[in-house]
Amino acid sequence: MNERPFQPSPIIRECLSWKLATEFMRRHPEYGTLIEAHPGGGQYDCLAFYRNGKMSLAINRVGSITLLKDGSMPPIDFTQVWQRGLEESGIERVLNEMSELVRLPVPTPLPSTTRETLTNRVITMIMCAMIFDKRVWQCFNGQEDTSGYGDQGKRDKWFDQFPAAREQRRKFETENSVKLPRYQFWFIHRNQKPVTCLSKEAFWYPRTGSPVDLMAKYRKDATIESLAASILATF
């Protein structure tokens, strides 16, 4: 009997990819900003680091971890990522390989948490808290990046459900297009519907009311767990 290849469930890949991306950014906050991307016309499903005007390190949820800018560096293959990531100390081992892939030493101690890193840590905590929920949880970027495949209009409608985020996006568009405005936001979905929005600048955007500065709360001794819990309590 042929043994079936290892195939983690979508929620495992979602949570583990966020954990890897977040912990990599904690190590190397200067490396780049995180985006959701589907290169190859939508064939791939990636959390990717964007730097110097293009995608660089990509965590492909349906494949390997690849350094796109350097074809001489072999990718971290599928099984090493998704199966090893579930083993004891496996996440640290994959992270070490990711640091080696980009030729950066692992810093000791870790750098201070940046605003984008804080956002990613809160998202990761929320996603992992719901990993065994029967509902489908996903996190999407405000920009549909599919190399020309897809409809950005659908994601623009998400902004309409969070007016403060929509206004902040418009402010970015007016004041500084270099920020790639829609890429600055993440939407957490439950059963294919957005339930909350966060920005890379560590602001949480509830459906109503003003945005909440998560970094200000974090600096006043709030924990990642308490920040995530306060957001989850509103769904």
C-alpha positions, -999 to +999 in steps of 0.1 A: +000+000+000+014+034-010+016+058+019-002+091+013+021+122+012+020+145+042-006+172+037-013+195+066-048+210+068-053+246+055-056+260+091-023+244+101-006+259+071-022+293+078-012+293+115+023+279+109+030+303+081+021+332+103+042+319+131+072+315+109+068+349+092+063+366+126+092+350+143+114+357+113+104+394+115+112+394+152+147+383+143+151+405+113+127+435+114+148+454+089+145+427+062+113+438+047+075+442+050+052+412+050+025+408+022+001+381+010+010+372-026-002+347-052+025+348-079+022+328-111-013+342-118-026+328-085-009+294-085+008+299-052-003+310-018+024+329+000+033+351+029+062+369+014+087+395+024+088+426+001+120+446+000+137+469-024+107+471-046+101+433-051+093+401-033+122+383-017+116+355+008+084+337+002+067+312+025+045+292+001+017+275+019+013+250-009+050+245-014+084+254+000+102+285+014+121+301-014+145+331-017+131+345-049+159+369-057+187+343-055+182+311-076+215+297-063+200+292-028+181+259-026+145+263-011+135+247+022+113+219+008+077+212+016+081+185+042+109+203+060+086+233+064+052+218+073+061+185+089+092+197+108+073+228+119+050+205+139+078+186+156+094+195+189+118+225+184+109+223+147+098+259+143+132+271+156+150+248+132+130+261+102+136+296+113+174+290+115+172+277+080+153+308+069+180+330+085+207+310+067+188+313+034+190+351+036+225+350+050+217+368+082+229+358+117+204+351+144+206+381+168+209+377+205+189+391+222+161+397+197+156+433+186+128+454+202+094+448+187+085+472+159+050+483+150+047+458+121+062+430+142+036+437+169+008+436+144+020+402+132+024+388+167-012+398+175-025+383+143-006+351+149-019+348+185-055+352+172-051+327+144-034+301+166-061+306+193-087+295+168-068+267+153-093+240+164-124+260+159-149+244+135-152+276+116-127+286+089-103+313+100-080+331+075-060+363+073-058+384+041-039+414+030-058+445+019-042+441-015-050+413-039-016+405-053-020+378-079+002+389-109-029+402-127-053+374-116-082+384-093-105+412-085-093+440-062-128+453-059-138+425-036-111+435-011-120+472-014-155+462-001-138+449+030-125+484+037-161+497+035-170+476+066-143+493+086-147+530+079-117+542+100-094+518+081-109+530+048-102+566+057-066+558+068-060+540+035-073+571+016-049+592+037-020+570+027-031+573-009-032+611-007+000+617+013+024+590+004+018+565-024+052+549-016+035+532+013+015+509-011-017+518+008-038+486+006-008+465+015-007+482+049-038+464+062-047+429+072-083+415+075-090+385+097-118+364+083-142+339+099-161+317+074-151+339+045-163+371+061-140+398+076-144+402+113-117+427+121-089+448+105-054+457+117-027+479+101+010+473+099+014+504+120-001+485+149-035+500+149-066+479+153-097+490+134-130+478+150-161+480+128-172+512+146-154+538+165-118+551+165-087+529+158-069+515+188-031+520+191-019+486+201+017+497+205+007+523+231-011+496+250+019+472+246+042+499+260+019+502+290+025+465+299-002+449+279+008+415+267+004+400+232-022+376+248-042+404+263-042+424+231-054+394+211-080+386+237-094+421+236-098+419+199-113+384+199-139+395+225-154+418+199-162+391+173 
